[in-house]
Amino acid sequence: MRNFLAILIALVLATPVAFAADSAAKSVSSRIAKEGGHKVLWDLWQHEQAFGRVLSGIESGDAAWLKVATQLRPFADGAAALSLDYAVAQALTRSPEPVLALVGHGFDIEYICTSPFIEPEPGVAETYEQQALAALSKVKAPALVSLASECSKRLHLPDGA
């Protein structure tokens, strides 16, 4: 297991960013297919840096990483589930249509159409809200327009927040 993580880290550091991200996501996805989502999630959870890299990949909104999120989510509970939900919520600002397409496929609207911060610095949640609302306003896929509207309503911070 440690060798795999070392190879994965070396691959990510030694290749161009776009290729590395896609390759790393496919590598994790392949592991899930071979070893099962529960084992892979547990292994990642035990290696905080590796789990952080997976979350960063998901936050990018890249399709391969969003697939990893859907593969891991059924096996997550507690803090791991919250971490995955927040990573998908972060991806909303970059890839609103693919993120909204995850609703009902392992992710619930109330957990991804929210401010993905526990105790943000001043202005962070507000900036996220503006970026997410702007991204959602650009959703054009007919099957997702009403979901984008519902998501937008859920994202509005309370006055004075």
C-alpha positions as CSV (number, residue, x, y, z in Angstrom):
1,M,0.0,0.0,0.0
2,R,2.7,2.5,0.9
3,N,4.5,1.7,-2.4
4,F,1.3,2.4,-4.3
5,L,1.0,5.8,-2.6
6,A,4.7,6.6,-3.2
7,I,4.3,5.7,-6.9
8,L,1.1,7.8,-7.1
9,I,2.8,10.8,-5.5
10,A,5.9,10.4,-7.8
11,L,3.6,10.2,-10.8
12,V,1.7,13.3,-9.8
13,L,4.9,15.3,-9.2
14,A,6.7,14.1,-12.3
15,T,4.1,14.7,-15.0
16,P,2.2,17.7,-16.4
17,V,-0.7,18.7,-14.2
18,A,-3.6,17.8,-16.5
19,F,-2.3,14.4,-17.3
20,A,-1.3,13.7,-13.7
21,A,-4.7,14.7,-12.4
22,D,-6.5,12.4,-15.0
23,S,-4.0,9.6,-14.4
24,A,-4.2,9.9,-10.6
25,A,-8.0,9.8,-10.7
26,K,-8.0,6.8,-13.0
27,S,-5.5,5.1,-10.7
28,V,-7.8,5.6,-7.7
29,S,-10.8,4.6,-9.7
30,S,-9.0,1.4,-10.8
31,R,-8.1,0.6,-7.2
32,I,-11.7,1.0,-6.2
33,A,-12.8,-1.4,-8.9
34,K,-10.1,-4.0,-7.8
35,E,-10.2,-3.6,-4.0
36,G,-13.6,-2.2,-3.3
37,G,-14.6,1.3,-2.3
38,H,-14.7,0.6,1.5
39,K,-11.1,-0.6,1.5
40,V,-9.8,2.2,-0.6
41,L,-11.7,4.9,1.3
42,W,-10.4,3.5,4.6
43,D,-6.8,3.4,3.2
44,L,-7.1,7.0,2.0
45,W,-8.6,8.1,5.4
46,Q,-5.6,6.5,7.2
47,H,-3.2,8.6,5.0
48,E,-4.4,12.2,5.4
49,Q,-2.2,13.6,2.7
50,A,-3.4,11.1,0.1
51,F,-7.0,11.7,1.1
52,G,-6.3,15.5,0.8
53,R,-5.0,15.0,-2.7
54,V,-8.1,13.1,-3.6
55,L,-10.3,15.8,-2.2
56,S,-8.4,18.4,-4.1
57,G,-8.9,16.5,-7.3
58,I,-12.6,16.3,-6.6
59,E,-12.7,20.0,-5.9
60,S,-11.2,20.7,-9.3
61,G,-14.5,19.5,-10.9
62,D,-12.6,17.2,-13.3
63,A,-14.9,14.5,-14.6
64,A,-12.5,11.7,-13.6
65,W,-12.3,13.0,-10.1
66,L,-16.1,13.4,-9.8
67,K,-16.4,9.7,-10.8
68,V,-14.0,8.9,-7.9
69,A,-16.3,10.9,-5.6
70,T,-19.3,8.8,-6.7
71,Q,-17.4,5.6,-6.3
72,L,-16.3,6.5,-2.7
73,R,-19.4,8.2,-1.4
74,P,-21.5,5.0,-0.8
75,F,-18.8,3.8,1.7
76,A,-18.4,7.1,3.5
77,D,-20.0,8.1,6.8
78,G,-19.3,10.8,9.3
79,A,-16.3,13.0,8.6
80,A,-15.4,11.2,5.4
81,A,-18.9,11.8,4.0
82,L,-18.7,15.5,5.0
83,S,-15.3,15.8,3.4
84,L,-16.6,14.3,0.1
85,D,-19.7,16.4,0.1
86,Y,-17.7,19.6,0.7
87,A,-15.2,18.7,-2.0
88,V,-18.1,18.2,-4.5
89,A,-19.7,21.5,-3.3
90,Q,-16.3,23.2,-4.0
91,A,-16.4,21.7,-7.5
92,L,-19.8,23.4,-8.1
93,T,-18.1,26.7,-8.9
94,R,-16.0,25.1,-11.6
95,S,-18.3,22.4,-13.1
96,P,-21.9,23.1,-12.1
97,E,-23.6,20.8,-14.6
98,P,-21.5,17.7,-13.8
99,V,-21.9,18.4,-10.1
100,L,-25.6,18.8,-10.3
101,A,-25.8,15.6,-12.3
102,L,-24.5,13.8,-9.2
103,V,-27.7,14.7,-7.2
104,G,-29.5,11.5,-6.8
105,H,-26.5,9.5,-7.7
106,G,-24.8,9.3,-4.3
107,F,-25.0,13.0,-3.5
108,D,-28.0,14.9,-2.0
109,I,-28.7,18.5,-3.0
110,E,-28.8,19.7,0.7
111,Y,-25.2,18.5,1.2
112,I,-23.6,19.9,-2.0
113,C,-25.6,23.1,-2.4
114,T,-24.3,24.6,0.8
115,S,-21.4,26.6,2.0
116,P,-18.6,24.0,2.2
117,F,-16.9,25.6,5.2
118,I,-17.1,25.1,8.9
119,E,-15.5,28.2,10.2
120,P,-14.3,30.3,7.3
121,E,-12.3,33.4,7.4
122,P,-14.3,36.6,6.9
123,G,-15.4,36.9,3.2
124,V,-14.6,33.3,2.2
125,A,-18.1,32.0,2.4
126,E,-19.4,35.1,0.7
127,T,-16.9,34.8,-2.2
128,Y,-17.9,31.1,-2.6
129,E,-21.6,32.0,-2.6
130,Q,-21.0,34.6,-5.4
131,Q,-18.9,32.2,-7.5
132,A,-21.3,29.3,-7.1
133,L,-24.3,31.5,-7.9
134,A,-22.6,32.8,-11.0
135,A,-21.7,29.3,-12.1
136,L,-25.2,28.0,-11.5
137,S,-26.7,30.9,-13.5
138,K,-24.9,29.5,-16.5
139,V,-26.4,26.1,-16.4
140,K,-28.2,25.5,-19.7
141,A,-28.9,21.7,-19.7
142,P,-32.7,21.4,-19.7
143,A,-32.7,18.5,-17.2
144,L,-30.6,20.6,-14.8
145,V,-32.0,24.1,-14.9
146,S,-34.6,23.5,-12.2
147,L,-32.0,21.8,-10.0
148,A,-29.7,24.7,-10.5
149,S,-32.5,27.1,-9.4
150,E,-33.1,25.0,-6.3
151,C,-29.4,24.8,-5.6
152,S,-29.1,28.6,-5.9
153,K,-31.9,29.0,-3.3
154,R,-30.0,26.7,-0.9
155,L,-26.7,28.6,-1.3
156,H,-27.9,32.0,-0.2
157,L,-26.3,32.8,3.1
158,P,-28.5,34.2,5.8
159,D,-28.4,37.9,6.1
160,G,-25.7,39.0,8.4
161,A,-23.7,35.8,8.0
